[in-house]
């Protein structure tokens, strides 16, 4: 198949996607506004990238894997790599089964498979949550076992996880026709274009995880290893085979048995070593990193986990990048030799020699409390008043930065600007939006597990493309024609730095109110609050073995910590509490001692943990610290450290000998598939029919489609038992371990026995938790009267009261203006033009006056269309049914219909109920219409300011009669209004759009 044929095939797929989703098409009038849309489209549209990838792969089949700085095809972009174009489909129920709807291809993240074989050979099928929760996993597996024909290409499913199924383009061809009912697929004959260009399903399997080389694995673990090839990653450095070396794990002294030690006794479980030369190369590659990292999370060959920098190596060992991998990191063998003899063959595929970077170490301070951590700390002795006072103080502190401002003081407005930018994470969001494919590796995004327990195991971030594509959606970019941002916070910044102030600008006032209310809503629903004297970072085992039992080393590359006496510092010393997620049993928080050791002075922005066995009351537990905090290890887990004396001193350590051991009844509720690869090969030998081999492999590869809803279900049931029975109750601990077992189920082959699940659902499935529900008409889980008051009941009551008080405060400060006074600066351009036109008309020159009337009619027509759209758009429907809350990007303050002033926000129009994507489509279309006409004006070289001024004046005149205002002028002409305002003030400087998004205010100046 030649290049032209490939292009035709891809276009055929794209054509089907566009037909399925016509609302995704590029606007027809885009050409007129090409310059305005250029930045957004460069980050979103995949065509140039896809063309380049196909050109490169045609001449260099391995060109997409990255690290080809010396190749001519990377001359203009030395860091270029492939695999960034995503072909996506969505599963939907149809009469008698399921169907796939193709979506428009888009740029996004990359993974090893796509870089090695090409973007066009993979399709990601997204499965809606209602289908996953429907419980018909067997039917889903059978559906995805069949071949899929897209255009003329045949795809087969090779992996499923995280509500995604991944399809691979095979070397099969379509025979017969659908119309005649004779459609079949068969392997392309040798010598055909398809056979020469494409790969078989089984060749992909063999390339990634050869069954014959990995016969000691269980089939479930064999299937789970395909996530390594799909990990959201960026190619970092290509290593020489001889520089990928072996080093043994540090094993607990108490282990005396043969074979593989239990994970809790592997004191370096998941963490290898790297020299500084490697880290310096990576630092040069990623400009957003502040320093060379101490550790990276990565994939290399068949290994996964962390690589921690090893200092004090000899000069010879620093000449080239070198890594040392441990047995606990090797998940796939690519060589028949023993691990200590050879990890990868001398002729290994270059893709296997390339470090696939997931993320680099960074220190986050302060850390935030989650509900699970709050419950643990409270049940282990921390007084309720600590959390109440903390939440009230943090809520007040965050709102003070938004509400205590002086509109007459320029520095006050600058502080407000800075506070809003920080509150909304505006700069990081802009950077992630423009570089969504590398946002995680570049350190622009961080994980937040509070909303979705299933993400605890998504270190591969297989659903990361969904977030990347969401960030790149037009709904999250500013309208490049009107200049109106999507996010509330960004809109506030644009208005503030143009000279508007909340005291007189009703739209800024309304949007700032929504920003403040988002703070309240977030705290009220998530109970997340920053804790003074805390941090979180990767945990790494002590590379030099100098820390004693129960000791950790926490050092920051900046003086960002606050010590117990309130001083800035870069080191944590003294007693501390450590935990990680999940945090569901009493022993998941441990009290240890933070120390400083000279040998570890360079190990910054990580939490170094002792490789000695952890002690409790002087008794060795024969396991490492990470295993005591939610069953963690060192392959990329993060740990939170708290050293606030009020927290640490009140904490009473629970007995891990009681709580850190899985209850025996857990295994009785589980079914485990223990078939080994060797047994599978005996049952399905290599000479078995190919279709049979593929189907039996897919039974394992698609196993995640069964029981996908159990993880969050058992987490909810654990919460209910915690409330009803108590945190340390046997049944609560049992449900916590059930959750953990199911969380690892995709790797261990564990599923819940149906009869046991039915019993648990009958007992725990009905009632709600009172601290989560504000409604009075729902059945609530009862609290055992013998138990003390539950922390979340107490905290919910105080937080709700504090939030209500702060809402009232927000209304007092940012409530509707008593009267919306005409902004003379904004009205002046039109009024002056009108006076000039009248004077010319009186002198017998009516042209300017006539054109001014055209402008007025045009503005009024667009106003009418927008009013109609906002009042009746809910009837038009939309392909996307995403749920949108008032506090989301854009929010009710950005897109709501109706008037402002006394009526602003009083009720929602049908427009605000639409998904944000649909709302932004409507607003963008109307802003293009606004700026596109009227045509053929001769008296106005650039009528933009006149139109914007009249839009403001027209809206003010119409709305002021009702005592309010609308967002019409701001929706269609925000940039022009801001330009009018800043010019009217006189002290301004034009700034390029290539510079403005990255401008910040120096914290030093603000202090």
N, C-alpha and C positions, 0 to 999 in steps of 0.2 A: 504494500500500500504506500503510494507516494505521499508527499506532503500535502498536495492539493486534495487528495482523497481524505486525509486526516482532517483537514479543515472542513471539508464537506460534512464529514461525520459529526464533528463537534457542532457545526452550525445546525445540523439536523436536531441534535439533542437540545441546543439552545432554542431553536424554533418551537419545539414541543413545550419547553418550559415557558416561553413567552405566551404561547396560546393558553396554557393552563393558568397563567397569572398575568393577564394583560395589565393590571394596575402597577406591575413592576417595571413597565416599559419606560424608557427615557422620554422625558417630555418632548412633544413634537416641536415646540417653539424654542428648544434648547439652543439652536444655532445662534439666535439673536443674542443670547446671554452666555455664549460659550466661555468668555473670559471670566465671568462671575462664577461659573460652575467648575472651572478648571481644577481647582484644588480639591474640591470634594470628589469630583469624578476620577481624578488621578488616584485617590485613595480607595475608591470603590469599584470602578469598572475593571474587569479582568482581561479585556481583550488584548491590550498591548503585552501584558505579562504572559498571557497564554501563547500569543504569537512568538514571543521571545523564547519561551520554554520549548516549544515545538521545534523552532529553528536550532536551538542548542542540542536537543536530544537527537535530532536527525543526524547531526554531524558528530556528536559526542554523547553516546548513550548513557554515560555516567556523569554527564555535565551538570545535572540538576542537584547532585548531592552536596554541593557547596565546597568551600575551601579550594577554589580554583583561581586564586588571585593572579597566577602567572599565565592564565589562558587568554587568548585574544577575545573570546566572547565575554570576558569579565573586565575588559579594558575600561569601560565607562562606569562600572560598578563592581569593584573588586570583591565585595562581600555578597554578590548575587548568589542566590540558590533557588531551586525550583520548588514545586509542590505547594504553591500558595493559592492556586485557583481551586475553588470548591464547587463541585457539582452536587446539588442537593435535591432530595426528594422528600416528600412528606407522606406518611401513611395515613389513609383514611378508610373508614368502614364503608362498604358498599353492599348492595343487595347480594347476599350470598357469600360474602367474604370481605376481602380487602383490596384496595387499589393504591397505586403510587401516583402522586401528582408531582411533576417536576417543577422545581423553582428555578429562578434565574441564577446562573453562576455568579460567583462573587469572589473577591479577594479576601483572604483570611489568614489563618495560622498555617503552619506547615508541619509535616511529620516525615519520619524516615521513609515509610513506604512511598508516599507521594513524591518525595525527592528522588528516590531511586528508580521508580518505574514511570513517573509522569502523572500530572494532575488528572489528565483525562481518563485514566484507567480506574479511577475510584469514584464511587457515588456514596454519599452519606444519606441514609434514610432516617429522618427524624420521626419518632413515634410519639403522638400526643399522649399526655398523661392519662387521659380518660381510658385510652386503649390499654395502657400498661396496667392501670388499676382494675381493668375489667376482669383480670384473672384467667383469661383464656390463653395461657402461655403455650400450651401444646399446639393450638391452632396457629399461633404466630410462627412457631418454629417450622411447622409444616409449610406455611405460606412462603417463608423465606428460604426453604430448601430448594425451591424451584429455580430454574434459570430465568433471568429477566432480560427481555429484549428491548433496548432503547435505541431507536434509529435502526441501524444495521448491526449494532454491537450487542454481544451477549455478556451479561454480568452474572456473577454468583456471589452469594453472601458468605463472608469468611470470618465475621466476628460481630458480636453484639455486646453492648454495655452502655449504661447511662442513657437509656431511652434512645439509643442510636444503633442502627445496623449498617455495617459497612460492606459494600459490594465491590467486586474486582472484575475488571474487563478481561475476559479469557480469550483463548485462541479458538473459540468455537464460532461456527457460522450458522446462520438461519437457513433452514431448508423448508420448502413448501410455502404456503401462504395462509394467512389468518382467514381470508375470505372463503377459502376452500376447505377449511377445517383440517389442514394437513401440516400445520406449523410444527417444526421440530428444530432441535439444535444438535449439532454434531461437531466433533473436532475437525478443524480445517485440514484439508489434505496437505501432505508435505509438499513444500515448494510453492504453495499459494502465498499471496501477499499477507493474509491474516496469520498463517503459520510462521512466516518469517518475522513478523513484526510483534505479534502478541505472545503472551506467556500463558501457560496452562494454569488452572487452579492449583493443581498439585505441585507445580514448580514454585509457585509463591510459598506454599506450605513448606516445601523442602528448603527453600532459600532462607526462610526466617527461623524455623524451628523443626529441623530434620528429626523425624520420629526415630530413625535408626540410631542417631547420635545421642538421643535423649530418652532412652528406654527406661531409665530409672525414675522418671517423672510419673506422677499420676496423670491421667488424661485430662482431668479438670485443670490441674496446674499447667499442663501443656497448652490447653486452650487459652488460659488466662494470660499467657506470655505474649499473645498477639497484641495486647495493649501496649507493649514496649515499642512496637513499630508504628503505633498510631499516636504516641505521646506528642502533645503540643510542644514542639522543640525548635531550636535554631542550631544549625551546624556551627560548631565552634572552632575546633582544631583537628586536623588529620594527623594521626600518630603513626610512627613506624611500628610494624609488628613487634620488633624487639624492645620497644619502649612501653609496651603494655605488659607489665610484670605482675608477678604473683607475690602475695604476702599472706600468711596465715592469720586467721582470726585470733584475737585474744579470748580464751575460754576460761570460764569460772574454775577456780582451783578445785571446787567440790565435784566437778564432773569427772567421773572415773570410768564411765561406760564406753562401749565402742560405738562406732557410727557417728551420725550427726548429732551434736548437742542440741537441746531445746533452745529455741530462740532467746528465751530470757537468760540463758547461761552463755550466750555468745556476746561477750562484753563489747564487741565492736560491730555488732550486727548491722550490716548495710552501709558501712562507711569505710572507704578505702583512702588512699593517700595520693597526693600529686605534688610535683615540685613547683617552685615559685615561677620557673620559666613558663609553665603552662598558664598560670594565673595572670601573668603579665601580658601574655599574648591576648588573652580573653579581655582583659581590661582595656587594651588598645582597641579592641573590636567594638566594645559597647561604651559609647561616650556618656551614657546616662549614669554609669557606675561612678560613685564618688572615689572609690579606691579599688586596688586589686582585692578580690574577695578572699576570705579565709577558706570558704568552702563553696562548692557548686553542687547542685542536684543535676544529674545527667543520666544519659544512656550511652553505653559504648559496647559494641559487639553484642554479646548476650548478657551483659551486666547492667545493673541499675543501682541507684542509690546516690550517696554523697561521695565526693572526693574532697578531702580536707588537706589543705596545704601543710606540707611537712617542712619545717624550718631547719636550719643548721645542716643542710646537706653539703657534700663536698662540691668543689667547683666542677668536677667532671660530671656530676649528676645534675648540674644546672645548665649544661650546654644546650640541651634539647628538651622539649616537653616530655615528661615521663609520668606515668601513673602506676600505682600498685593496687591491684584489685584483690579483694578477699573472697574466700569461698562463699560467704553469706551473700555476696553481691551477684554471683554468677547464677543466672536463671536459665540460660540456654547455652548448651555446649555447641561450639562450631568446629571442634577438633576431636578426633578419636583419642587423643593423648590425655593423660591425667592432667588435672588443672595445674599442678606445680611444674609440669614439664612444658606445656604450651597451651596458652589460652586461645590463640587464634592461629590458623595456618599461615605460612609465609606468603601464600598467594591469596589471602583473604580479600573479599570484595571491599573496595575502598569505603563503601557505606558503613561497613562494620568497623572500620578503623577510625571513623569520625566521631568525635565527641558530640552528641546531641544534647545541647544545653537546655534545661528546663528553667532553672532560676538560680540566682546567686545569693549568697548569704547577705543579710542586712539586719540591722538592729532596729526594731520598732519600739519606741517609747513615747508615751506610756502604753501599757497593755490595757485591754478592756475586759471587764467582767462579763461573763455570759450567765444565763440563768442557771445552767448546771453548776458553774463555779460558785455562784452565790449560794445555792442550796448546800453544796458541800461545805463551804466555809461556815455557814450559819449552823449547820448540824454538828460541826466540829468545834463549836465554842465561840465563834466570833459573834458579838452581840448584834442584835437587829438594828440597834441605833447607829452602828457604824455604816450600814448600807443606806439607811434612811438619810443620814446626814450627808453621806457622799453623793447620793443622787440629787438631793436638793441643791447642794453646793455646785455640782457640775451643771445642772440645769440653769441655775441662776447665772453662773459664770459664762456659759455659752450665749445666753440671751442678752446679758449685759453688753457684750460686744456688738450686738445687733440693734439694741434699743437705746443705749446711752450715747447719743450722738448730738453734736451741735452743728446744725446745717449752716450756720454763719462762719464756722471755722473750717478753712480748707483742710487743715490737718485732721480734723474730726471726720471729715468725709473720706479722707485717705485711710484712716483707721477702719472706718466702716467698710470701705472697698476691700481692704485686706482681710477683714473678718469674714465677709461674704465669700471671698475667694477661697479661704481656708475651709469654711464650713461646707462648701460645695465641692471641694477638691477640684477646682476648675482647671488649674494648669495641668495636673496629672490627667484629668479626663480628656483635655484637648490633645495631649501627647498620645494617650492610648488610642484616641479616635483616629489620629493620623498614621499611627504605626500599630494598628490592632494586631497584626500578625506576630509582632515581637514584643508586645506589651509586657508579658509575664517575664520573659528573659531579660528585658531591659529594666525590670524593677519598677514598672509603672502601675502595677496592680498588685493587690494583696488578697489573700483568701479570707473569707468570712463564713464560718461554718454555722452560724446561729440559725440561719433560715432553712438549711437543708442538711440534715444529718447524713444523707447519702454522699455528700461531697467530701466527707471525711476520707473516703477511699479513692477519690478522684484525683490522685496526684498526677496522673497522666493527662488530666484535664481533657478527656475525650469530648466533653461538651463545650470546651473552650471556644471552638469555632462559632458556636451559637452566640456566645457573648461577644466575640470579635465582630461577627456580622451585625449583631444588634448595635454595637458601638458605631459601626459604619453606616447604619441605616440613615436615610435622609432625615428621619424623625429626630436624630440626635445631633445633626449638624445645624448650624445657623442657615437661615434662608439667605443664599448669597446675593439675591436680588434686592430684597428689602433690608437686609442686614440684621434681621431679627433672630437672635439665638433661640435655641430650643429650650435650654434649661433655665429655670427661674433665676438661679444664681448668676449665670452669665448675662442674662438680660439686665439684672440689677447693676452689674459692673459696667456694662455699656452705657447705661443711663447716667450712673454716677460720674464716670470719667469724662462725660460730655458736659457736665456742669449742672445737671438736674439734682434737686435735693428733695428728700421725702416730705418736707414741710409744704411744698407747693406743687409737686408733680404727682398727680393721683395714680398714674400707672406705676411709677416707682414705689410709691407708698403701698399699693396693693400687692405688688410682687414681693417687697420686703416683708410684708405681713405673712405671705405664704412661706417664705424662707424660714421665718421665726416659728411658724406653726409646724413646719416640717421637723424642726428640732424637737418640739414638744411631742409630736406624734411618734417620732422615732424612739424617744426615750420611753414613752408610755407603752409601746407595743413590744419593743425588743429588750428593754431593761439593760441596755448596754451603756456602760459608763466607764470613762477613763479612770484609772486608779493612780494616785500619786505614788511615786517610788515603785515603778514596775516596768517591765520590758518583755519582749518576746523575740525569739530568734531560733535558728536551727540549733538542734542539739548534736554535738559531736563527742565521740569518746576521746578521752585524754590520749593524745598521740605519743606522749613521752612517759606515761605511767607514773607521774609524780603526784597526782592527787590521791589523798587518802579516802577511805570509805566515807560516804555521805558528804563529800566535798564537791563543789562546783567552782568554776572560774568564769566570771562574767565581766568582760571588758568591752567598752565601746570605742570606736575609732574617733569619736568626738566627745567633748564634755557635755553630753546630752542628759546624763543622769542627775538626779537630785538625791543627795545622801540623807541619812536620818536626821541630820542637823540643818537641812535645807540648803546645803552648798552644792554648787555645780561640780560634777566629778565624772570620770570616765570608768570608774571601777566600782563594783558592788562588793561590800564586805559585811560579814556578820550573818546572823540567822535569817533565812529567807524561806518562803513557801514556793514550791514549784508544782506545776500541773500542765496538762495538755488536754486536747479534746480527742475522744469523748471523756467526760468527767462524771461518771455515773455511780461509782461506789465510794464509800468513805475514804478508802486508802488512795484514791486517785489524786489527792493533794498530799505532798510530802514536805516535811520540814527538814532542810539541809543547811549546811554552812557554806557561804560564799567566801572564798579566800583568794589571795593573790600569790602566784608562783612565778618566779623569774623565768623559768623555762617556757612559760606560756604567755610571756609579755606581748608577743606578736599575734596572738590568736584573738583577733578583735571581731566583734559583730557576730559572734556565735556564743553558745553556752556550752562550755567544756565540762563534761561529766566524767567522774571517776570510773576507771575500769575495774576497780575493786568491788567486791560484792557489797551490796547495801546492808546496813545493819539496822536492827530495831531493838532498842533496849540492850545493846551490846551483843545481840545474837545475829549471826550471819544469816541472811535470807537466801543466799546462794543464787542471786539474780542481780541484774543491773537496774539502775534507777529508772531508766526509761520504761522498762517493762512494768513498773509499779504505777505508772501514770497513764492509765488508759491502754495498757498493753502496747506501749510504744517501742520503737527501735530507732536506729540512727540512719535510716535511708532517706531522710528528708523531713522528718517530723519536727515541728516547732514546739517549743516549751515556753511557758509563761513563768516569769519570776516576780515575786512580790516581796518587798522589804520594808513596807510601812510598819513601824513598830506596833501601831494600834491593831494591825491585822495579825502580824506574826506572833506577838506576845499572847494574844487571846486564843490562838489556835491550839487545840489539844490533839496531838497526833493519834489517829486510830491505829488499831493493830492490823498490819497488812497480812499477818499469818491467818487472820480470820476472813478478811475481805478481798485479798488479792489472789484468791484461789477459786477457780470455777466450781460452783456447786455441782455435785454428781448428777443431779436430776436434769441438768441441761442436756447432756449427751443422750439421755433417754428420750428427749423430745425431737431429736435430730436424725435425719437420714444422711449418710455420707457415701458418696460414690468413690470407691477406692480403686477402681480399675486402673492398672498401670499401663503405660505405653507398651511395655513388653506383652502384657496380656491382650491389649488391643491388637497388636500386630499379629499375635497368634490367632485371634478371632477374625481379623480382617487383613489377610496377608497382602503384600505388595502386588501379587499377581491376580488379586480379586478384580472383578469388573470395575472400571473407573467410576461409573455413576454410583455404584454401591459404596465404594471407598469415600467418595465425596459426601454422600448422604450421611454415612455413619460419623464422619468427622464433624459435619455440621451439627449433629446432635449435641456435641460438646461445645463447638464454637459458638452456637446460638443459645447456649444454656441460660444465659442471663435474662432471656425473655420470659423465663419462668420464675415466679416468685419475686418479681422486682419491687413489689409494694411492701414487702415484709419489714424492711429496714426502718422506714419512718413509722410504721405501725407499732413495732415493738418499742420504739423510742417514746411514743405517746403513751403506751400502756405503762412503761416504766414511770413516767411522770405521774400517772394516776395512782399507781401503787405507792410511790413516794409520799403522795399526799394522804392517801387513805390509811396505809399501814405503817408508814414511817420510813425514813431514809435507810436505816440499818436493818430493816425487817428482811427476813429470809426471802420472801417472795419478791421484794424490790430488788434485792441483789440478784436473784434468779433471772428476773426480766432484764436487768442490765447485761448479764452475761449472754442471754439469748440475743439481745441486740448486737453484741460484739461478735458472736458466732455467725450471725446472719450477715453482718457487715463484711466479714471475710469469706462469705460463702462462695463467691465467684472464683476464689483461689483455692479453697479447701474442698469444694464439692459438697458442702453442707447445705441442706434444705430442711425446712420444718415438716415434721410429720403432719399430714392434713388433719388427722383426728385431734392432735394436740393443739394445732392452730385454732381449730373450731372451738375447743374448750376455752382457750385464752380469749378469743373474740367474744364468746358468750359472757365471760366475766368482766372484760374490760372495755368492750367496744361501744357501750351505750352512753354513759354519762359524760358530762363536761367538767372541766376544772374551773372552779369559781374565780380564781385569780386571773384567768384568761378571758372570762366571759363577763361582759357588762350587762347583758340581757338578764331579765329577772324571770323569764318564762321558759328556762331550760333546766332539765334535770342535772343536778350537780353531783360530783363524787363526794361522798360524805367523809369527814375527817374523824378519825378515831378520837373520842373525847379524852382518852388517857394521855394523848400526846400533847406536847407543848404547841403553842401557836406556830403555824407554818410561816416561814420567812416570806414566802411569796404572797401570802394573804396580807401580812402586815405591810410589806413593801408596796404591793399593788394599791392598798388603800391610801398610803401616804403619797405615793407617786401620782395617783389620780387626783388627789386633792391639790398637790403642788402644781400639777399640770393645768388644772382648772384655774388656779390662781394666776399662773403665768399667762394663760390664754386671755384672762381678763386684763392683765397688764399689757399684753400685746394689743388688744382692742383699744385700750386707753391711749397708747402711744401712737398706734398706726391705724386707728379707726378712720372711717370716712371723713374727709374734710367737710366742714360745715357749709362751705360753698367752693365750687371750682372756679377759681379766678382765671380769666383768660391770660395765657402766657403771651405777652406782647412780643417777645422775641420770636416765637413760632408764628405768630400771625403777621408779622411785619413784611416778609417777602411778598405775600399775596396782596396785602393791603397797599403796599407801595406800587406794585405792578398795576393794581386796579386804578389807583390815582393817576399814574402815568398814562394808562390806556384811555381813561376818561378825558384827560387833557388833550391827548392826540385826537380823540374822537371829536372833541369840540372844535379842533382845528381842521376837521375834515379828513382825518386819517383814521378810519375805523378798523384797520387790519388787526392791530394789537388787541383792541377790545373784542373783536370777533373771535380771535384765537383764545382769548381768556375765557369766553363763553364756552368754547369747545372743551377747554380744560375743565371747567366747572361741570359740564355735562358728563364728561368722561369720569371724573372723580365720583360724581353722584351715582353713575351707573355701576361702578365697581362697588361702591358702598351698598347699593341695593342688592347686588349679587352676593356679597358677603353676608348681609343680613338674612337673605333667603337661605344661603347655605347653612348658617348657624341655627336657623329655626327649623329647617326641614331636612337636615342631612342625615338624621338617624334613619330615615326611610330608605336611603339609598344603599345601605349595607356596605360591607367591606369583606374582602377576603380574609383579612387578619381579624381574629377575635380576641386579641390580647387584652387582658384586664388592665385598666389604667386607673390609678388613684389620683385624687386631686393633688397629692403631694409629689407626683412623679414629674419627670422633666416636662417643662411646659406648664403642667398643672392647670388648675382652674384659673389661676391668675393670668396665665399666658394666653389661654385659648378660649376662655369662657365667653359666651355671648351675653347680651343684655348690657345694661348701663352700669357704670361705676358709681362713685359717690355714694349716696345713701343706699342705692340699690346694688352696689357692687358685691358680688359673691353671695347675694341673698338667696339665690336659687340657681340650679344648673339648667342650662339649655340642653336640648338634645345633642348639640354639637359636642359638649364636654363628655358625653357618654361614649363617643366614638373612640376607637383605638387611636393612639397618638400618631401612628403612621398615616392613618386616613385624614386626621385633622391637619397634619402638616402638609399633606398633598393638596388639600383644599386651599390652605393659606398660601402655599407656594404658587399654585396656579393663579390665584387672584392677584398676588403681588406682581407676577409677570404681566398680567393684563394691565395692572395699574401703571407699570413702568413702560409698557409697550406703546401706549397711546397718549394723546391723540397723534395721528400721523401728520406729516407734511406741515409742521409749524414753521413759519418763516421769521416770526418776530422774537422767538425765544430759542437761542442756541441750545440751551439745556434747561428744559422746563421742570426738572426734577424738584428743585426747591420750591417752585411755585405750586406744583401739584401737592407736595407734602404739606406746605403751609395751608393751602386751601382745604386739604383733607382734614387737617387739625381744626381749622376755623369752622368748616361745615359741620363737623362732628360736635364741636363745642356749642354751636348755635342750636343744633337739633337736640342735643342731650341736656344742655343746661336748662332748657325749659322743663325738664323732668327732674332737675336737681342732681344730675349725674354726668357721666361720660362713658364712652365706649372705647374699646381697644382698636377700633378700625384704623385710625391713622398710624398707630404703632405697629399693627400687624403688617401693613403694606409699605410703610415708609420710615421705619425706625432709623435707619442710617442717615437718611436725609434730614430728619428732624434733629438728630444729634448734631449733625454738621451745622445746621442753622443755629442751634443753641450755642455751640462752642464758638462759632464765629461772632455771634452777638456779644459774647463776653470779651472778645478782643485778644485775650492772652491764650493763644493756642499754637499748636504745631501740627501740620499734616503728618500722618504716620502711615506707612505702607502696611497692607494687610499681611505681608510676610513677616512683619515685625510685631505687630500689635498683640497677637494671641500669646506671645511668649514674654510679654513685659510684666514685671512684678514690681512691688514697692519694697525697697530695702527695709528689713526689720530694724536695722541699726538706725535709720532715719526716723522710723516711727517711735522708737524708744526715746 
